[in-house]
Amino acid sequence: MINLIHTFLSIAFLFLNKPENPLPGKLEISVEGIEKNKGKILLAIYESEKGFPSGHEQAIKSLEGVPQNGKCKFIISELKTGKYAFSLFHDLNGDKKLNTNMIGIPKEGYAFSNNAKGKFGPPSFQDAAFQLKDNTLQQIKMIYW
């Protein structure tokens, strides 16, 4: 009988301590410093370092925005609270690639969450990662060479 009570209490404890699903948070991304009001701003959001920053097929969400008056805004409301990072670039020619010169320097504007910058390449996921809460705003400045 004691074993039966112990088993019942153990199962009840597991159900009572089951983590709740995180509530959805709203992410607003405000991009400034866009040099030309043509082309599109392509955004890719990641929940881990897998694929970050350019493996768009591993992104959990990809969006396109149209620049206006040197700015572009994204509002994403279907993400659960948690840790994320994003990369974006200004696709001026519509080929959906960040074009670079022969030594790898981007010819199109780009940026990362937290305005993270890498040394001799893109930043790590950890440098760009942020915690999405109820309402999170990322103010991003586009980088051009």
C-alpha positions in Angstrom: 0.0 0.0 0.0 2.8 2.4 0.9 4.5 1.7 -2.5 1.2 2.4 -4.3 0.8 5.8 -2.5 4.5 6.6 -3.2 4.0 5.8 -6.9 0.8 7.9 -7.1 2.6 10.9 -5.4 5.6 10.6 -7.7 3.3 10.7 -10.8 1.3 13.5 -9.4 4.5 15.5 -8.7 5.6 15.0 -12.3 2.4 16.4 -13.7 2.3 19.3 -11.2 5.9 20.3 -12.0 5.5 20.0 -15.8 6.9 23.2 -17.3 4.3 25.3 -19.0 4.6 26.2 -22.6 6.1 29.7 -22.9 3.6 32.3 -23.9 4.0 34.0 -27.2 6.1 37.2 -27.3 6.0 40.0 -29.8 9.3 40.9 -31.5 9.6 44.2 -33.2 12.7 44.8 -35.3 13.3 48.4 -36.4 16.0 48.7 -39.1 17.6 52.1 -39.8 20.4 53.4 -42.0 19.2 51.7 -45.2 21.1 53.5 -48.0 18.7 52.9 -50.9 14.9 52.6 -51.0 15.0 49.7 -53.5 15.3 46.0 -53.2 14.2 44.1 -50.1 15.4 43.5 -46.6 15.7 39.8 -46.0 15.4 38.6 -42.4 16.2 35.1 -41.0 15.5 34.2 -37.3 17.3 31.4 -35.5 16.7 29.7 -32.2 20.2 28.0 -32.1 23.6 28.4 -33.6 22.7 25.8 -36.2 22.8 27.6 -39.5 23.4 31.0 -38.0 23.9 33.5 -39.7 23.6 32.5 -43.3 22.0 29.0 -43.4 18.6 30.3 -44.1 17.2 26.8 -44.5 17.8 26.3 -40.8 16.0 29.5 -39.9 12.8 29.1 -38.0 11.3 32.1 -39.7 12.2 34.1 -42.8 10.6 37.4 -43.8 11.0 40.1 -46.4 10.5 43.8 -45.9 10.5 46.8 -48.2 12.7 49.7 -47.3 11.0 53.1 -47.0 12.7 56.4 -46.2 15.9 54.5 -45.1 14.0 52.3 -42.7 12.2 49.0 -42.5 10.1 47.5 -39.7 9.3 43.8 -38.9 6.7 42.7 -36.3 6.6 39.0 -35.4 4.1 37.9 -32.9 4.0 34.1 -33.3 7.3 33.3 -31.6 7.4 31.7 -28.1 9.4 33.4 -25.4 13.0 32.2 -25.5 16.5 32.8 -26.9 16.8 33.9 -30.5 19.2 35.6 -32.9 18.7 37.0 -36.4 20.6 38.1 -39.4 19.4 40.4 -42.2 20.7 41.9 -45.4 19.7 44.4 -48.1 19.0 42.4 -51.2 19.4 45.1 -53.8 19.4 42.9 -56.9 16.8 40.4 -55.9 19.0 37.3 -56.0 18.2 36.4 -52.4 22.0 36.2 -51.6 24.3 38.6 -49.8 26.6 39.5 -52.6 30.3 39.9 -51.7 33.4 41.1 -53.6 36.3 38.7 -54.5 37.7 38.8 -51.0 34.4 38.2 -49.2 33.5 41.8 -48.2 29.7 42.3 -48.6 28.6 44.6 -51.4 25.1 44.8 -49.9 24.1 46.1 -46.4 23.8 43.6 -43.5 23.1 43.5 -39.8 22.6 41.2 -36.8 20.5 41.2 -33.7 21.9 43.2 -30.9 23.9 45.1 -33.6 26.5 42.4 -33.0 29.7 42.6 -35.0 32.2 39.8 -35.6 36.0 40.1 -36.0 37.0 39.0 -39.5 33.6 37.5 -40.2 30.1 37.4 -38.8 29.4 37.4 -35.0 28.6 34.1 -33.2 25.1 33.1 -32.3 25.9 33.9 -28.6 27.0 37.5 -29.5 23.8 38.1 -31.4 21.4 36.2 -29.1 18.7 38.0 -27.1 15.9 36.9 -24.8 12.4 37.3 -26.3 10.0 38.3 -23.6 6.4 39.7 -23.8 7.4 42.6 -26.0 10.9 42.9 -27.3 12.3 45.7 -29.5 15.5 45.4 -31.5 16.8 48.7 -33.0 19.2 47.8 -35.7 21.6 49.9 -37.8 22.4 48.5 -41.2 26.1 48.2 -42.1 27.5 49.0 -45.5 31.1 48.9 -46.7 
